[in-house]
């Protein structure tokens, strides 16, 4: 049933070839402002865009072969140099225009093109003139995607000719002053081309060199898996590279500066739409520490030498243990507990100093270890904990246990609950436990619930390494992070007037040299407050105070709510794995999964493969019925085939995702059935949940791409494609009625006036012709007018596939 406030419209045109002689957007290249900064190559050749049942990215005439970005940030001034190589794959000459929207106050230092060896000049258009150009293109092309370019100054250059099957190189340099908000400096260079093309770029390289007059603390990208090299206290080099990729997210980089030993900076998001605010706290220690400033540690390496460890796996574990021993600090103490049928110790006297002589002896001992016998896990843990000291101040030295095993307990107590109870009874207060599942393989017997519970209780981490993976590298990477503790037993207080809750990680880990701690949470209230961080080091309690502001309204850093939600979903799924499910946990996971587009065992329809959507695709032509089930009747799971159901945490059928079946019943059985706590599926679930719990970026949660044929993530919002409409998951048909629902005709004057007044709406409206979006507690229903629909019917015959075939044939004939 169509509600009275929404008029029925015919389907969109299946062909657009009638709009000849107008400028056509051919390829999105760059983005320099939060929503409106992507550069375009516009050619005069009219491509054919068929209307698909499920909106698809579009192919265009000119492809981007390489995209190289070099950024130099000095004293908060960023100079960005862009080098792009374009390719004309056709056997005909093209005439084109290069358009580059400019962010705020920038200085253009260089623009050049290789056009027959001659420089091509360009011009800068001011915001008003640029906006008129955009609106003209949008109206003529009937393409909402171009709405992202409203409200910018514009750089424009004519390109002619673009040689047949030839290349054109663009070099563009600009300078801008970066803003600092509460001590956080933010740089953005978006790469997202999701709405505009499915052509892949052969090579994308981005490097950023930061040179600060003050010591750098956090250097963090929430969007891309960058490498950060710290040359000194005041310099950092950030690198990102990808090949044969289709960029699907904008590049964000944050850095902070502080002279203190530890810094804390706050980033907040508060849409002021009835929901509480969300915050991200970045906690970072200084880079340079004297040896006496590093917290000494007592560390026991517990090493499974049972028969199942024989072969390459045993050698990998020896190499990993050698790395840890060779990188102990002089003030550390250590011991080794190998175990098989029974546990023994390297040195029977207990913990020994990490001097050269003891380390040399330990290395010889490690080389002599052989794999044979059973698996006495309880005995090994008991002996390890007995070696550690109980002190009046448990954080005078940091007690650590690194536990490596490949199997189930077969000797002594075998019940995970009993083993955990014994560990809790024997371990001194403050002991940290880090577990490693070694050499995962088909049919393996490894109790993930036991290892995860040990790590959770010991405020450590659990890591699972597949047989084909480099175990030595995994342990070395872990040990580099935890080898130099600088602050233990962290506590955060946010001051009066601010109510914080749902903070993740739920128990703050210790702080280590060279690492940063990212804490996400929700808050009520607003205003400037003093945040207090306390921690222990060398028998002393240290206190740090930081001034920070909790925004009453702030929409800029819209990645924060989604990352918070990912971590909360990970926490809730882990609760089910550890303690069993109940209706409250299930409902909250479903709510968060739908609201923020997170793939879970309970919201797996978000990962549905395009080929599996036949049962609920809208027609390519005819009226667009209103999606009544947009909120109240939405199915929890769309029709999915076997290929779509075998993974959680990635797009359906993605072979690189090591995630479990998207099956809520199977997931819950693991928490109740002891047999389901072992084996490949249990390990996959453990790894998937761990990614969610510790996610630093969207894709850290295991999602190859959060967008799919059935869903689209834009900022902090998730949209579902339902019966031809893109519907905001925050929309509830019963709640948004009367004055809270506003109907807008696509490309009308009122439509453009609203988008000019509230520019953040443009990127939601850019999703397509039929969009429902909730903004400031109002639902905006966007759809074409009657004239546009009638004209669209005249332009197309309803057969999109046939139109595409005819166009392909015509293009081939022209090229011949």
Secondary structure, DSSP 8 states (H G I E B T S, - for coil): ---TTS-------S--TT-TTS-EEEEE--B-SSSS---EEEESS-------SS------SEEEEEEEEEEEEETTEEEEEEEEEEEE-SSS-EEEEEEEEE-SSEEEEEEEE-BTTB----EEE-HHHHHHHHHHHHHHHT-GGGGGGTT-EEEEEEEEEE-TT-EEEEEEEEEEE--EETTEEEEEEE---TTT----EEEEEEEEEEE-SS-EEEEE-SSS--EEEEEETTEEEEEEEEEEE---SEEEEEEEE-SSSEEEEEEEEB--SSS-EEEEEEEEE-S---GGGS--EEEEEEEE-SGGGTTHHHHHHHHHHHHHHHT--TT-EEEEEEESSSB--S-TT--EE--HHHHHHHHHHHHH----S---HHHHHHHHHHHS---SSTTSSEEEEEEEESS---SS---HHHHHHHHHHHS-TT-EEEEEEEEE-TT----HHHHHHHHHHTT--EEEEETTS-HHHHHHHHHHHHSSEEEEEEEEE--TT-EEEEEESSS---EETT-EEEEEEEEE--EEEEEEEEEEETTEEEEEEEEEEE-SSB-S-THHHHHHHHHHHHHHHHHHHHH---HHHHHHHHHHHHHHT---TT-GGGG--GGG-GGG---SSS-----GGGTSS--SS----HHHHS-SSSSTT-TT-----S-HHHHHHHHH-GGGGSSHHHHHHHHHHHHHHT-SSGGGGT-S-S--SSEEEETTEEEEEETTEEEETT--TTTS-GGGEEEEETT-HHHHHHHHHSGGGHHHHTT-SSEEEEETTEEEEEE--HHHHHHHHHH--S-HHHHHHHHHHHHHHHH-
